[in-house]
Amino acid sequence: MSLLKFESMLKTNNVYFFDLVEFEEIIIHYLDAGKVSLAKKAIKLGLEQHPASVDLKLLMVELYITDNEVDKASNLLKKIEKIAPTNDEVFIQKATISSKKGKHKEAIDHLKKALSLTDDKVDVWSLIGMEYLYLDDFERARFNFANCIEVNFEDYSALYNIVYCFDMEQQHEDAAKYLNTYIDKNPYCEVAWHQLGRQYFILEMYKEALNAFDYAVLIDESFIGGYLEKAKTLEALGNYQEAIDNYMVTLELDDPTAFAYTRVGECYEKLEQTDYAISYYKKAVHEDPLLDKAWVRLTNLYYHLENYEKAAYYIAKALKIDDDNALYWKYYANINLKLNFFEEAVNGFYNCLKLDEKSIEVYIGLIDVLTFLGEFNDALKYLIEARKSYANFAEIEYRLAGLFFVLNKEKYAKNHLINGLKIDYSYHHILNELFPVVLNNKKIQKLIINFKKAIE
């Protein structure tokens, strides 16, 4: 009624009288609705009718802070403090200003002052906890959030923050102990059971985790997070069909998600039910075309099915989403090798190296393709680069031997051949695959035979 009366007044330019409580309700309504300009008008009119009201002035401070007019807020607070030095809201707003300036210790001092002046301590403890979080002081933060819980066991925001503090300190066993104590006092709290399950999962106590998630969904049969975590736990236990059943529950409870479809696909893949896996991965990318993980899962499946054309199509989709992923470029290179698209394979390996993926497999893949293409000098360049990181690797020494021989540097070729034979004699068959002309050389054959005799 007061709100309609106020808005009617604004439209007609008539001035009506409102008592202080009415003004406060109107202003708070507009602030909650995000209608700042109307809140300002209400405060202005309110102060004209009730110029001594501290509460209205404090709401003006709040508006100044919202508009980032910190100096105006600070100056008004000083005036308010002179007439209301024991008003806890003064110090709460001072803390808000200090926090916005990044002065979190100063904010805590103001909040402690407010704590000494108020009977409603829960909100202040919560604010102090948040300031300690900004300082990464998780122990003190947790202590203040725990105070909130002692007053109100259903303060789930505080409970989440307590668990967050334990997580940040990697104190998962202590978190589990705390949650068990909490559950003893509040046994029908699905949030607590869910968080307890998370801690057990991190600790790889999967049976205990499963038990906790079972309680969470028993208390609230529509608790999607509980079913998701239960499904993940069943996966960890190798119970893939049960995991699928729980993921399917989440799809029934709410709109389908690409995440759930992908997890179902992975479970079917582990059950070696490839057709179902492909079906659910396709549902995932239909739901979220930017989910590169699902495109890659499709890539892998078609690669193992030796359908390299489809694998190439799907890895291209993934690369369009994330072309800074070296693993995707590695897939791209290997798939194109299977398709005999050598230039594309080289490009894939080059991108791996650019993205600092310099595994021995990437180097060898690139070097072998360059060798096949007759790009011997480039192949040699990357072999020498690889040798800096992978000394005493037979894969590198034999290839160096072959390339130096092809480039008519027989002395270097023999040295690297001997190095390769010392590291792994049996691997010299690679010369027949990559450099048959080298192994046909009588001198090389004699060197290999003599080396074998020497080690027998």
Beta strands, then each sheet from edge to edge (+ up, - down):
end
